Every structure is written in C-alpha cells, then in structure tokens.
Amino acid sequence: MLVRTFGSAVFGIDATTITIEVNIANGVNFMLVGLPDKAVQESHQRIKAALKNNNLNYPGKEITINMAPADIRKEGSTFDLAIGIGILAASGQISGEKLKDYLLLGELSLDGTLQLVKGVLPVVMQAKKDGFKGIILPKQNEPEAAIVDGIEVYGMENMQEVIDFLNNSKPFSPAVFNIQEEFQRQVHENDVDFKDVKGQSAIKRAFEIAATGGHNIILIGPPGAGKSMLAKRLPGILPPMSIEESLETTKIHSVAGKIGKNNGLVTQRPFRKPHHTISDVALVGGGSYPQPGEISLAHNGVLFLDELPEYKRQVLEVMRQPLEDRTVTVSRARFSVDYPAGFMLVAAMNPCPCGYYNHPE
C-alpha cells in the first residue's frame, strides 16, 4: 500500500516541502531513498523503537520510502515523525485521510516523545504558501510556529497524540497567537538602558548620530573607559523593529536554532558579540551543511567586535562584501544559499598594546 506524508527541508532561510512516499509490499527489507543524510538514515532505528514502545506494530515486510524531490539533500532528524506516521498509515494501523492536509515535523525519541527541532518558522510560512490546512510539530516549537496566521498549528507531546489526532480519537485545538499584541508588548522591553550611562556626553552624542543614520562606529580608549558598556546599550536607542523586520530576524534565528522553548517572536534588535578567536566561517556562515554566521544573526541589529586588532586578518577581510551588499552568499558545488547581513558594526580597541597611550599618569 502506498501512502504520502509531507515534511519540509530548510535551505538558507527558506523551506521546501518534501513529499514522503511510503510503500509496503511483500518481502523483508527497508530502503530509504531521495538523498538522505546520515541523520535521516538513522531515523529507521528511532522509528522502530518508538513504535514498539507505544504498542504499535513495525511491519515485517519490504518498506520503501522515497523523499521527493529526490535531487535535494535531506538533512537532520525532522523527518522522523512524517516517516513514522507514513509507515503506520501504509500498514493500515491508522487513518490516512488527514495526511494530505497536514505537514508533519518532529524528531522522535525512542519512547515516541517529540523533540524540539530547528527552522520551524520558514517551514510554517512555506506550508501556508503551499496550501496546507495545518502543521503538526513538537509542543516546544508551538510558540514559534503560531506566529504565522492563516494556518492551524498543533503542538504535540508525543507520537500517540498525533495518532489520536489523525484518527479523530480526541479533540485538539490549534495554537492561538496574537502577533500584533505580542509584538507591541515586547518591542519596547530592553534588558539594559542607554540612560544608565552617566557622563560621557561626547561619545553618547556620537552614538546618537550613528544610530540615527545606521553608521558603523569604532571606539578607541583605555580599559575601563566604558566601550563595551556603551556598545551593549546601543540597540536600545535604535528605532524599534517593525513586524516585517521581526519576522525576518526570527527566521534567521530559527534556522540557527537560537529560538528558546518559550520564545516565539524576536522583537528586540539582536546584539552579537563574537570572541576574537572566531573563525571566518563562524562569522560569515557556511560549513559542510551551511548555517547562518554571526553577521546574519546580527541582521537588523548590532555586531560588536571587541578588541578589534586581536581578530585574524582573514576574518576581517571576509566582512568586506557583506558590509557593502548587506547579504552573504555561501556557495557549494551543488547549490548556494543567501543569508541577510544588514547589521550595524561597532568595534572597540585600545589605543596601544598596553592600553594607556597618552595617559597623563
């Protein structure tokens, strides 16, 4: 019997809907095709244990799973739920009527519990665009997913709840999130305030001018002068984020896995302070499986480079193009991804190696 479920793969800060075709026939074999990476291939063992620990039967037949489009590499453990539910539906253990209307997302523990996953916001936005009625995902991801209007979001604790929902065994209510109300409540909340700085009128005036025009700024002064303290308070005098900026920033942080369990919307301008030992890849993004770097996590906010001369020359050189274009492109042999990088650069340094050049004492 052939059954189709739907999952999603994230590339850059955008998602692509993946159709998961599960076919069960006579024989004894398990075949997973469609360019799955190691984490996806290992889903077989997680799903098998989760089914048995929930008193469900794992079919002792030939199971063939195709993840289409087959030419896109599938990464991560977010396909566990879609594959597991597909196997149950194809073997006739649950109803498959609702599967065409819902996108499934989640990593399975061996006891069937759904684990937190990354990149939920772009997935939900793409699911809405593709016309899905709703999305089923781990309970921890519900606040982030509920940001998107016009699509039902169901946060589930475990696989059994998903089965009950698909079989109409129990009533479930979609998550409710008022984005306008939540945005207005959080947008003016700041952990630190610019008014805490006493004196320093000249540098405070320079910060106000830089914040007004979005200019980059460098602070040169002896240790203890207040460079880091002032830089940390700069986001507080930048214009409040718009909802569009907030959603774009949330997408980047979602893909990077920086959204907390109880936090849905990023409403404060980011402030990123990478250590001077950071590599160029960690700063601009990339890696074997490309991820956003610090300059993208600082998008719509502030990137603070403390002790600027201590950074490697190569690290500073790779920032030239992103500073000009406000975007960074990570290219690989088979594909390339673009990450936004519209940040305000603030750097700090001492005037000399000892830090006290021209000091009267």
N, C-alpha and C positions, 0 to 999 in steps of 0.2 A: 504493500500500500504506500502511495506517495502522498506526503504532506508538506506544505510550505509554511515556514515561520519567517519572521523578519527581525533582523538585528541591524547594527549600524557600525561603520568604521569611520574613524576620525583621521583626516589628513590636514595638517596645518591647524587652522581654527574652524574648518568646515567639515561636515559629515557626509557620508554616502550611505544610503540604505542598502543593506545586504540581504538578499533572498537566500534562505537556508532550506534546501530541498532534502528531505529525509525519505529514503525508500527502504522498505524492509521486504526481503524476499527469502526464499529457501536457501539454506546453507549456513555456514558458521564463519563469519568474517566481519571486520569493521574497517571501513575505508572512509577517510575524510579527505576531500579534495577541494581545490579552489585557493591555492597559495596560502595555507595556514602557517603561522609561525609556531615555534615550539610550545608557547603557552596555549595556543588553540588546540594543538595536537594532544596536549596533556589533559584537555577537558574530558576525554574519554574516561579516564580513571576517576576524576571527580564526580562525573555524572553517574557512573556505575555505582559508586559508593553511596551517593546521595539517594538514588532510587531505592537501593536495598535497605538503607537506614530509615526510609519512610514507608516501608512495607509495600513497595511497588516492584513490579517485575521488570528486570532488564532482559529484553528479548534475546534468546539464544539462537538468533538467526543471522543472516547476512544483512548488515546495516551499511548503507551507502549514503554519505552526506556530501552534498555539493554546495559550496558557498559562492553564489554568483553576485556580481560579475567575477569570473574566475581569474582575470588578469590583474586584479587588485589584491595586494598583500593584506592579509587579515592578521591583526596583532592584538595581543592581550587576552584577558580572560572574560571579557564582557559578553562573549557569545555562549557561555555555559548554559544560561537559562533557555535561550532560544533553541539550542541543540537538544537539551534535555526534554523540553516540552514537545519538540518535534518528534522525538523518539516515542514518547508516551502516546501522542496522537496517532502516529503511524501504526503503533501496535494495538490501537483501539482501546487503550486504558482510560483515556479522557476524551471529551468532546472537542472537535476541531473547528466548530462553527465560527467562533470568535477570532480565530487566529489571523484571518485576513484583515481585520480592523485594528489590530494592536501590534505595536513594536515591542519586543522583549529585550531587556537589558539586565545583566547581572552576573556576578561571579558566584559559583556555588561552593559552599563548604561541604565537607563530607557528610554532615548531618542534614544538608538541604537548606541551611541558612543562606540568605543572600548577603553578599559582601559589597561594601562601598566600591564604586567604580569612578574612573576619571572621564572627563569630556562629555558630561551629560547635557549641558546647555546647548551646544551646537547640534547634538543628536536630536533633542526635542524640537528645536527650531526646524531642522530638516524633515522630521517626521510630520510636523504640521504642514510644511510646504508640499510634502508628498501625498497629503490627503488622508493620513491615518486618523482614526477616531480617537485613539489614546495610546498611552505608553505605560508599560508595566516595568518597574525597576525597584532596586533596593530602597527600603524605608529611609536610610540615611541620606539618599540623594533626592528625596522628595522636595525639600525646600528649594533647592536649586532648580529642579525641573518645573516646579509650579510657577516659576516666573513667567513662562510663556502662556499667553492667553489663547483660547480657541482650540485647545486640545486637552483631553482628560488625562490626568496623571494619577496613577495608582502606585503608592509606595507599599511594598510587601516585605514582611519579615522573613519569609521562607517559601520554599517551593510548594508546600502544601496549601498555603493561602492562594498562590497563583492557580493551582489546580481547582480549588473551590470557586475561584472567580470564573474560570473558563467553563466549569460545569454548572454555574449558577446555583451552587450549593449554599452559599452565604451571600448576604448583601454587602457590598463595598461602596464607599463614597469616594469620589475623586478629591484630590487635594484642592484647597481654596487658597489663593494668594492674591491680595490686592496690591499690585505693583506700585501704583501711584501713592497709596497710603504708606506703604513700607518705605518707599524712596523718600518721601517727604519727612518721615520720622527719623531716618538715619543720615540724611545728606548733610546736616549741619553738626553732627556729632564728631568731635575731634578728641583724640587722647591727649594731645599737647596743644598749647595755645601760644600764638605769637606774642600776646600781651604779657606773657611771663618774663620776657626778656627786659631787664632793667638797663637803662642807659643805651650805649651802642647806637646812638641816633644816626650816625653816618651810614653804618652798614645796614641798619634797618631801612633807611631810605633807599639804599641801593637794592635791597631785596624787594621793596615795593615796586620799584621801576621794572626790575627783572620779571617779577610775577605778572605785572600788567601787560608786558609785551611778549611774555614767554621766552625771554632771553636766557641763554646759558650764563653761568657765573662761576668765577673761581675766587676762593677765599685764601689769602696768604697771611699768616700770622703765627705767633709763638704758641706753644702748647698751653692749653687752658684759657685761650682768648675767647672761646665760645663758638668756634667754627661749626663743630658738629651739632651743638645745641640749636644754633640758628637754622642750619640746614634741615634738621628734623622737623622744625616748625614751619617750614616754607609751604607745604601743602595746605596748611590752614588758612593762608591768605590768597591762595589761588581761587579762581572762580569756582563755584560749586559745579559738580558734574551734572550734565544733562542725562536723561534716561537713556538716550542712544549711546552716549559715552559709557555709561554704567553697564549696559548690556554687552558692549564690545569688550570692555575690560573684564567682565565676568567670564566671557567666553574664553579669553586667553588664560585666565587663572584656572578655569575648569579643565582645560586641556592639560595644563601643567599639574593638575591635582592639588592645587593650592586652596580649594574651597573647603571650609570646615564642614563638619557634620551638620551643624545647626545654622550655618550661614548660607543664604541663598544668593543675595544680590550684593555685589561690590559697589558701595556708594561713596566711599572715601577715595580720594586720589592716591594711587599707590606711592609708596616711598621705599625704594630698594637701595640697600647699602651693601654691595658685594665686597668681600675681603680682597685685599690687594694681591693675594695668591691665586685669584681666579684665572681659569684658562680662557682662551679666546672663544672656544666652543661654548663654554658655560655662559659667557657674556652675551654672545650674539645669537646663540641657539644652534641646534644641529645634533650630531650624534648618529649612531647607526640607525636608530629609529628617531627621526628628528623631533625635538621638543623645543618649546619657546625658551629663549635665554633671558638673562636679567634685563636686557634693554626692552624686550617685549613685555615682560612682567611689569616694567615701569611705564608702559604705554598710558597716556593721559595723566601721567604723574611725574614724579621726580626720581632721577637716578643720581645717587650721591657716591662719588668716588673719593674716599678719604685717603690721605697720604698719596696723592697722585703720582709723585716721582717713583714710588715703590712698585707701581704696576709695570708688567712686562711691556716692552715696546710693541710687540706684536698685538697684544691685547688692545692697546690704544689705537693702533693703526686700523684694525678691523672695524672701528667705530666710525670711520670717515664717511663711508657710503650711507649707513643708516641715519647719521646725523643730517645728511643732505636730503635723502629721499624719504625719511620718516617711515621706512619699511625695510625689512631684511629678507632676502631670498636665500633659502637653503636648497642647494641643487645636489641631486644624486643622479646616478646613471639612468635610472628608470623614471624618475619623477623629480619635481621640485615643489617646494611649498613656500608660501609668503606669510610672514608674520608682521603685524603692525609694530612700529617702533617710534611712535611720536611722543618723545619724552623731553623733559627739561633737564639738562645736565648741570649738576652742581659739583664742583671739585674743591678740594681743600688740600693745602700743603704748608709746610714750614718754610720760612724764607731761606734757610740754610741747613746743613746736616745737623748742627747742634740745636737749631730751632730758635736761637735768640739773636740773630743778626741785627745790629744797630740798636741793641738794647742798652740803655744808659748804665746799667749795672753789670 
